[in-house]
Amino acid sequence: MDKTLSRDGTPIAYRRRGEGPPVILVSGALGTAATEEPLARLLAPRFHILTYDRRGRGSSGDGSPYAVEREIEDLAALAEVTGGRPSVFGTGAGGALALEAQAAGLPVDLLAVYQPPYTPGPAGLRFKAGCTARLHRLLSAGDRDGAVELFLSMTGVAGDVIARMRRAPLWRTLVSVAHTLAYDDAVLGDGSVPQERFARVTARTLVVCGGFSAATARSATRLLADALPRGRHRTLTGQTRELAPQAVAPVLAEFFAREVYAHPAS
């Protein structure tokens, strides 16, 4: 993997694939550049795709204390690597990070996100606060396995499935980046959609959810799309929180083909 330096000197590892208009893929919780490779391969015939290890993960460096602003600076450094105004697709908390970056001025014209896990509403905010407290207790105690299990359980993974995952080789990879769950938790704030801040998002933004996702998740994405000045919403039939690359690739290919929006119909 190649590396670039973020503003604070942290090395950020990235991989390029394909030729065409630049697109940066931003992984969600526990994800790395490798997580995004299946989607990158599908998009590479039409786009110059950049995948990267977010700070604290894989081959990238880290910094202390963590701040969301540093991850925004990481994205800005990667945008410079592309040599132009890249489009961006973020999954889960990676989508929330992409939105925060664009609201802060990241030069992006087309932005797509898949189910940023906001939890608006009184019950959702209480749930988020409880999960945040438990996560920090586990990480402070050095219980990285417990932190990963907490994240998986709060996203709907059944206990017996988690037990099987613990015995699989992948578990060690997840545990190695368990500390970054606190980073994603910080990106999401208190769980509400930051409507005032996102009113500054200038990019044409596609907010996507899965048709088989939880009703609360689908509702949150609609609220998010409504909060964005140039937001639109789309539901992918048959998809859940675990998005299939082959399902979203054609949607992104159409959306990121800039000529489609040169003369929008409405």
Protein Blocks (a to p, Z undefined) as FASTA:
>chain_A
ZZdddfkopacddddededjdddddddehiafklmmmmmmmmmmmmccdddddehiajbc
cdddddfklmmmmmmmmmmmnopacddddehjlmmmmmmmmmnopacfbdcdehiabded
jklmmmmmmmmmmmmmmmmnopaklmmmmmmmmnopafklmmmmmmpmklmmmmmmmmmm
mmmmmmnmnopacfklmmmpmbdcdddddfkbcfklmmmmmmmmmmpmkbccdddehiaf
bdcfklmmmmmmmmmmmklmmmcfZZ
